[in-house]
Amino acid sequence: MSSVALECRSLGYPCEWALRGGSPQELVDRARDHFRCAHGMPDLSAEMLGRIDGAIHPV
């Protein structure tokens, strides 16, 4: 089974948060929680969602 990864620092934040998941959608859902709690972003803009999508990579 392939998996994908996302690192917060790849989006320009000085943050060590990273995760792996089975699908890009899983990572986007979990990233919403992270950005809300850790970075005070209650909603993710379309631009930020695009940046997250572009930063997700296979592992």
C-alpha positions as CSV (number, residue, x, y, z in Angstrom):
1,M,0.0,0.0,0.0
2,S,1.4,3.4,-0.9
3,S,1.3,6.3,1.5
4,V,1.7,10.1,1.3
5,A,3.3,12.6,3.6
6,L,3.1,16.2,4.6
7,E,5.5,18.4,6.6
8,C,4.4,21.8,7.9
9,R,7.8,23.3,7.3
10,S,7.4,22.6,3.5
11,L,4.6,25.2,3.7
12,G,6.9,27.8,5.2
13,Y,6.2,27.4,8.9
14,P,8.9,27.0,11.4
15,C,7.2,23.8,12.7
16,E,8.3,20.2,13.0
17,W,4.8,18.8,12.5
18,A,4.7,16.0,9.9
19,L,2.5,13.1,9.2
20,R,1.9,10.2,6.9
21,G,-1.4,8.8,5.7
22,G,-3.0,6.6,3.1
23,S,-4.5,9.3,1.0
24,P,-4.1,13.0,0.3
25,Q,-7.6,13.7,1.6
26,E,-6.7,12.1,5.0
27,L,-3.8,14.5,5.2
28,V,-5.8,17.5,4.3
29,D,-8.4,16.6,7.0
30,R,-5.7,16.2,9.6
31,A,-3.9,19.4,8.4
32,R,-7.1,21.4,9.1
33,D,-6.9,20.3,12.7
34,H,-3.2,21.1,13.0
35,F,-3.5,24.6,11.5
36,R,-6.4,25.4,13.6
37,C,-4.8,24.3,16.9
38,A,-1.1,25.1,16.3
39,H,-1.3,28.1,14.0
40,G,-4.6,29.8,14.9
41,M,-6.1,29.3,11.5
42,P,-9.8,28.4,12.1
43,D,-10.5,28.1,8.3
44,L,-8.1,27.2,5.5
45,S,-8.4,29.4,2.4
46,A,-8.5,28.0,-1.1
47,E,-5.0,29.2,-1.5
48,M,-3.8,27.4,1.6
49,L,-5.6,24.2,0.6
50,G,-3.8,24.4,-2.8
51,R,-0.4,24.9,-1.1
52,I,-1.2,21.9,1.2
53,D,-2.2,19.8,-1.8
54,G,1.0,20.7,-3.6
55,A,3.2,19.8,-0.6
56,I,1.8,16.3,-0.2
57,H,4.2,13.8,-1.6
58,P,4.4,10.0,-1.9
59,V,6.7,8.0,0.5
